[in-house]
Amino acid sequence: MSNRLFQGVVNQMKEAVDFEIGVIDETATVLACSDVSKIGTTNEFVSLETAEPRDLFVRDGYTYKPFGTHPKPDYAVFVEGTDETAEKYALLLAISLTSIKQYYDEKYDRNNFVKNIVMDNVLPGDIPIKARELHFNSDVFRVVLLVRIISTNEVSAYDVIQNLFPDKNKDFVFNITETDIVLVKEVKEGIETKDLEKLACSISDTLGSEFYTRVNVGIGTVVDNIRDLARSFKEAQIALEVGKVFDTDKIIVSYENLGIARLIYHLPTTLCETFLREIFKKGSIEALDHETLFTIQKFFENNLNVSETSRKLFVHRNTLVYRLEKIKKLTGLDLREFDHAIVFKIALMVKKYLSANPVKF
């Protein structure tokens, strides 16, 4: 489609320009030219590998001006001649083609369309109209995965993920920041969360084992209409943020598995602070030392079973009972009682949440 777009502009301009003009791609193949016999030919003496978009260069009596939407130029215009006039024509042609290509991509490119929906940059009423223009299937099941780069080895994680999901009619990959990459994946109806987590694990394992790039992956919920992709994306963001607070060891975090942590994340901080003040005596939660907190954690992990917890901690049963009595005296909560244990567990999570001060979406 770019070839026809460029050729259309060249055809309009050749009447006003007395010189031969045209466009080459990154392989130096002529995509469009005022001399149509040259279309499809390649100039082996021209290379865009080391070219910068702002540079002009001269080869074999032609002036070249690289252009494109990526850091490295995708195309270059060429104008017959090496004088100042040829340079001006090359600059003008490059500016025109850049603007036209950008407009075309924004209007007709499916990847940009999906990106704009995910980033909530499209009015809801415009989505079905643009979907019809692009012959885009809106009513299939899709899910958003947010891949966040933690550390890298100078490898493009974006390129790796694109290669893992090459079907550009079904799956869409794009950057939103230097460290965040979005994958919009088409999935089957009824797919389970564990299968999505396996998919996320395969991405993480490939990047980690083959390219020494460490990532975390947040998974939104599956949606059945393209309009809801923005919600799935926000859920993937929340999954990563909540996971960073409550599940620091997890590489893959699914929004559906956040449980009560998701509820706490959505609470106003003022309400959380009020809850802690009401539940605990002033300063009582801070009075719990590391050993006591570790004991509490093991007690919860062993379903409030005193005998099993004492065995796992390698302490006498009476020692554990003494520690639980000490906690009751400090906080007023007896962890051997189910209702008190629930309140204490939530309170610890709320305190951890307030200490982390996560980003809200």
DRENPA-935264 format. One line per 8 residues: number of its first residue (from 1); their letters; for each residue x, y, z of C-alpha. Coordinates in nm, 3 decimals, decimal comma, padded with zeros to 5 digits, always signed. Each point is the difference from the previous one (the first is absolute). Example, Ala and Ser with C-alpha at 12.3 -4.5 7.8 and 13.67 -1.06 7.14 Angstrom:
1) AS) +01,230/-00,450/+00,780; +00,137/+00,344/-00,066 .
//
This chain:
1) MSNRLFQG) +00,000/+00,000/+00,000; +00,293/+00,239/+00,072; +00,126/-00,049/-00,356; -00,329/+00,121/-00,149; -00,013/+00,285/+00,251; +00,350/+00,117/-00,090; -00,051/-00,045/-00,374; -00,314/+00,210/+00,015 .
9) VVNQMKEA) +00,192/+00,291/+00,155; +00,289/-00,040/-00,246; -00,241/+00,005/-00,294; -00,152/+00,325/+00,125; +00,338/+00,165/+00,057; +00,180/-00,105/-00,317; -00,198/+00,255/-00,201; +00,142/+00,279/+00,217 .
17) VDFEIGVI) +00,353/-00,140/+00,032; +00,230/-00,026/-00,301; +00,223/-00,256/+00,168; -00,040/-00,372/+00,050; -00,141/-00,070/+00,346; -00,090/-00,313/+00,192; +00,003/-00,203/+00,324; +00,211/-00,296/+00,113 .
25) DETATVLA) -00,048/-00,229/+00,301; +00,261/-00,114/+00,253; +00,135/-00,259/-00,248; +00,050/+00,277/-00,263; -00,278/-00,145/-00,218; -00,189/+00,264/-00,198; -00,362/+00,009/+00,122; -00,115/+00,300/-00,204 .
33) CSDVSKIG) +00,158/+00,208/-00,274; -00,090/+00,258/-00,262; +00,175/-00,242/-00,241; -00,227/-00,301/+00,053; +00,247/-00,233/-00,174; +00,227/+00,024/+00,306; -00,264/-00,119/+00,249; +00,114/-00,328/+00,157 .
41) TTNEFVSL) +00,368/+00,048/-00,083; +00,264/+00,015/+00,275; +00,302/+00,227/+00,032; +00,271/-00,206/+00,169; +00,212/+00,309/+00,065; -00,264/+00,163/+00,224; -00,055/-00,104/+00,363; -00,223/+00,140/+00,275 .
49) ETAEPRDL) +00,158/-00,207/+00,278; +00,222/+00,283/+00,124; -00,221/+00,284/-00,120; -00,167/+00,241/+00,242; -00,348/+00,142/-00,077; +00,126/+00,360/+00,012; +00,292/-00,062/-00,240; +00,032/+00,059/-00,373 .
57) FVRDGYTY) +00,248/-00,198/-00,206; +00,104/-00,023/-00,366; +00,057/-00,312/-00,210; +00,063/-00,026/-00,376; -00,146/+00,339/-00,085; -00,310/-00,029/+00,222; -00,083/+00,170/+00,330; -00,157/-00,225/+00,266 .
65) KPFGTHPK) -00,201/+00,099/+00,307; -00,090/-00,279/+00,247; -00,336/+00,009/+00,182; -00,231/-00,222/+00,206; -00,176/-00,039/+00,333; +00,268/-00,212/+00,173; +00,339/+00,106/+00,143; +00,164/-00,159/-00,302 .
73) PDYAVFVE) -00,150/+00,119/-00,332; -00,230/-00,237/-00,186; +00,017/+00,189/-00,331; +00,188/+00,268/-00,191; -00,106/+00,234/-00,278; +00,239/+00,066/-00,286; +00,019/+00,291/-00,239; +00,214/+00,018/-00,312 .
81) GTDETAEK) +00,282/+00,252/+00,050; +00,240/+00,101/+00,276; -00,048/+00,376/+00,016; -00,190/+00,214/+00,250; -00,322/-00,026/-00,200; +00,010/-00,381/+00,012; +00,052/+00,017/+00,377; -00,304/+00,225/+00,044 .
89) YALLLAIS) -00,218/-00,229/-00,211; +00,121/-00,303/+00,198; -00,079/+00,170/+00,331; -00,346/+00,109/-00,113; -00,082/-00,345/-00,140; +00,116/-00,172/+00,320; -00,213/+00,230/+00,217; -00,305/-00,058/-00,218 .
97) LTSIKQYY) +00,037/-00,377/-00,011; +00,065/-00,023/+00,376; -00,321/+00,190/+00,077; -00,206/-00,201/-00,249; +00,138/-00,334/+00,122; -00,068/+00,094/+00,362; -00,356/+00,102/-00,083; -00,053/-00,322/-00,194 .
105) DEKYDRNN) +00,137/-00,214/+00,285; -00,219/+00,171/+00,258; -00,310/-00,039/-00,215; +00,048/-00,345/-00,150; +00,261/-00,193/+00,197; -00,158/-00,266/+00,223; +00,283/-00,001/+00,254; -00,035/+00,374/+00,057 .
113) FVKNIVMD) -00,377/-00,042/+00,019; +00,031/-00,261/+00,275; +00,264/+00,206/+00,181; -00,225/+00,306/+00,002; -00,287/-00,206/+00,142; +00,220/-00,151/+00,270; +00,129/+00,345/+00,095; -00,360/+00,131/+00,004 .
121) NVLPGDIP) +00,073/+00,250/-00,278; -00,305/-00,083/-00,215; -00,355/+00,112/+00,068; -00,228/-00,303/+00,063; -00,229/+00,103/-00,286; +00,294/+00,009/-00,247; +00,121/-00,351/+00,079; -00,259/-00,198/-00,202 .
129) IKARELHF) +00,030/+00,244/-00,292; +00,378/-00,034/-00,021; -00,024/-00,376/+00,054; -00,222/-00,028/-00,308; +00,242/+00,215/-00,203; +00,284/-00,235/+00,092; -00,212/-00,318/-00,042; +00,092/-00,069/+00,361 .
137) NSDVFRVV) -00,180/-00,276/+00,190; -00,118/+00,168/+00,321; -00,191/-00,290/+00,154; +00,270/-00,253/+00,081; +00,153/-00,080/+00,337; +00,318/+00,189/+00,082; +00,214/+00,068/+00,307; +00,266/+00,260/+00,076 .
145) LLVRIIST) +00,338/-00,103/+00,141; +00,233/+00,271/+00,127; +00,368/-00,100/-00,014; +00,219/+00,219/+00,222; +00,376/-00,016/-00,050; +00,187/-00,022/+00,332; +00,348/-00,049/-00,140; +00,128/-00,053/-00,353 .
153) NEVSAYDV) +00,310/-00,100/-00,192; -00,027/+00,251/-00,286; -00,246/-00,225/-00,181; -00,323/+00,137/-00,141; -00,269/-00,175/+00,205; -00,253/+00,157/-00,237; +00,151/-00,181/-00,300; +00,015/-00,329/+00,191 .
161) IQNLFPDK) -00,368/+00,018/+00,099; -00,099/+00,099/-00,354; +00,180/-00,309/-00,131; -00,177/-00,217/+00,256; -00,338/+00,125/-00,128; +00,048/+00,062/-00,375; -00,368/-00,008/-00,104; -00,070/+00,372/-00,033 .
169) NKDFVFNI) -00,365/-00,062/-00,082; -00,066/-00,158/+00,339; +00,269/+00,118/+00,242; +00,128/+00,354/+00,050; +00,324/+00,109/+00,167; +00,106/+00,359/+00,074; +00,208/+00,208/+00,240; -00,160/+00,251/+00,234 .
177) TETDIVLV) +00,318/+00,096/+00,191; +00,366/-00,100/-00,012; -00,069/-00,281/+00,246; -00,365/-00,093/-00,066; -00,112/-00,212/-00,296; -00,362/-00,089/-00,067; -00,117/-00,325/-00,157; -00,365/-00,018/-00,109 .
185) KEVKEGIE) -00,059/-00,371/-00,052; -00,296/-00,166/-00,167; -00,112/-00,298/+00,207; -00,264/-00,272/-00,007; -00,329/+00,040/+00,180; +00,012/-00,145/+00,351; +00,380/+00,008/+00,032; +00,104/-00,040/+00,363 .
193) TKDLEKLA) +00,226/+00,228/+00,199; +00,256/-00,277/+00,047; +00,039/-00,027/-00,379; +00,059/+00,375/-00,029; +00,260/-00,028/+00,276; +00,172/-00,279/-00,194; +00,008/+00,228/-00,304; +00,150/+00,281/+00,210 .
201) CSISDTLG) +00,255/-00,244/+00,144; +00,109/-00,101/-00,350; +00,067/+00,367/-00,083; +00,192/+00,053/+00,323; +00,199/-00,324/-00,038; +00,094/+00,075/-00,363; +00,120/+00,350/+00,083; +00,182/-00,120/+00,311 .
209) SEFYTRVN) +00,167/-00,320/-00,120; +00,087/+00,101/-00,355; +00,049/+00,378/+00,023; +00,082/+00,058/+00,371; -00,285/+00,248/+00,032; -00,199/-00,010/+00,323; -00,366/+00,103/-00,017; -00,319/+00,001/+00,203 .
217) VGIGTVVD) -00,332/-00,064/-00,175; -00,340/+00,133/+00,103; -00,312/-00,169/-00,143; -00,336/+00,176/-00,040; -00,334/-00,176/-00,033; -00,125/-00,148/-00,329; -00,241/+00,229/-00,187; -00,236/-00,086/-00,285 .
225) NIRDLARS) -00,014/+00,344/-00,163; +00,277/+00,226/-00,116; -00,155/+00,292/+00,190; +00,098/-00,167/+00,328; +00,372/-00,033/-00,078; +00,075/+00,322/+00,191; -00,150/-00,159/+00,312; +00,203/-00,319/-00,045 .
233) FKEAQIAL) +00,314/+00,213/-00,037; -00,071/+00,193/+00,322; -00,056/-00,331/+00,178; +00,340/-00,123/-00,122; +00,158/+00,321/+00,135; -00,175/-00,045/+00,334; +00,112/-00,365/+00,013; +00,364/+00,108/-00,028 .
241) EVGKVFDT) -00,036/+00,277/+00,257; -00,189/-00,214/+00,252; +00,237/-00,289/-00,061; +00,295/+00,229/+00,073; -00,154/+00,075/+00,342; -00,144/-00,335/+00,111; +00,166/-00,269/-00,215; +00,353/+00,128/-00,042 .
249) DKIIVSYE) +00,134/-00,343/-00,101; -00,250/-00,054/-00,282; +00,111/+00,058/-00,358; -00,346/-00,062/-00,147; -00,295/+00,178/+00,162; -00,358/-00,044/-00,118; -00,269/+00,254/+00,086; -00,252/-00,278/+00,062 .
257) NLGIARLI) +00,224/-00,157/+00,266; +00,070/+00,314/+00,203; -00,276/-00,086/+00,246; -00,038/+00,232/+00,298; +00,312/+00,192/-00,103; -00,199/+00,140/-00,293; -00,268/+00,127/+00,239; +00,258/+00,167/+00,224 .
265) YHLPTTLC) +00,166/+00,166/-00,300; -00,327/+00,170/-00,095; -00,062/+00,138/+00,350; +00,080/+00,366/+00,075; +00,312/+00,036/+00,216; -00,192/+00,206/+00,257; -00,243/-00,287/+00,049; +00,291/-00,244/+00,040 .
273) ETFLREIF) +00,163/+00,220/+00,265; -00,330/+00,028/+00,189; -00,039/-00,379/-00,010; +00,344/-00,054/+00,154; -00,063/+00,255/+00,276; -00,331/-00,165/+00,087; +00,134/-00,356/+00,002; +00,325/+00,051/+00,189 .
281) KKGSIEAL) +00,095/+00,188/+00,306; +00,233/+00,290/-00,076; +00,343/-00,129/-00,099; -00,087/-00,365/+00,071; +00,065/-00,128/-00,351; +00,342/+00,170/-00,005; +00,083/-00,179/+00,327; +00,004/-00,338/-00,178 .
289) DHETLFTI) +00,360/-00,103/-00,064; +00,130/-00,202/-00,297; -00,018/-00,333/+00,187; -00,361/+00,061/+00,102; -00,103/+00,097/-00,354; +00,171/-00,311/-00,135; -00,191/-00,211/+00,254; -00,327/+00,161/-00,111 .
297) QKFFENNL) +00,080/-00,070/-00,366; +00,065/-00,370/+00,071; -00,313/-00,023/+00,213; -00,207/+00,127/-00,292; +00,177/-00,229/-00,247; -00,090/-00,300/+00,217; -00,370/+00,090/+00,023; +00,014/+00,118/+00,364 .
305) NVSETSRK) +00,111/-00,346/+00,114; +00,212/+00,039/+00,316; +00,155/-00,348/-00,006; +00,093/+00,013/-00,370; +00,141/+00,352/+00,026; +00,215/-00,085/+00,304; +00,136/-00,302/-00,188; +00,088/+00,212/-00,305 .
313) LFVHRNTL) +00,163/+00,265/+00,221; +00,189/-00,268/+00,200; -00,127/+00,139/+00,329; -00,197/-00,153/+00,285; -00,378/+00,034/-00,021; -00,004/+00,197/+00,326; +00,256/+00,245/-00,143; -00,231/+00,073/-00,293 .
321) VYRLEKIK) -00,299/+00,040/+00,232; +00,203/+00,247/+00,208; +00,080/+00,203/-00,315; -00,367/+00,002/-00,103; -00,097/+00,122/+00,347; +00,259/+00,275/-00,029; -00,153/+00,108/-00,334; -00,346/+00,001/+00,159 .
329) KLTGLDLR) +00,125/+00,220/+00,282; +00,162/+00,247/-00,242; -00,278/+00,019/-00,258; -00,315/-00,123/+00,169; -00,041/-00,269/-00,269; +00,017/-00,374/+00,069; +00,129/-00,159/-00,320; -00,135/-00,340/+00,107 .
337) EFDHAIVF) -00,348/+00,138/-00,065; -00,093/+00,000/-00,367; -00,169/+00,344/-00,003; +00,293/+00,163/+00,179; +00,245/-00,171/-00,235; -00,182/+00,138/-00,306; +00,004/+00,354/+00,139; +00,369/-00,027/+00,084 .
345) KIALMVKK) +00,091/-00,139/-00,343; -00,183/+00,282/-00,178; +00,155/+00,258/+00,232; +00,350/-00,122/-00,082; -00,078/+00,020/-00,371; -00,142/+00,351/+00,038; +00,312/+00,115/+00,184; +00,222/-00,151/-00,266 .
353) YLSANPVK) -00,206/+00,174/-00,267; +00,028/+00,341/+00,171; +00,376/-00,045/+00,045; +00,049/-00,083/-00,369; -00,200/+00,302/-00,129; -00,075/-00,166/-00,340; -00,096/+00,185/-00,317; -00,377/+00,027/-00,054 .
361) F) -00,159/-00,057/-00,342 .
//
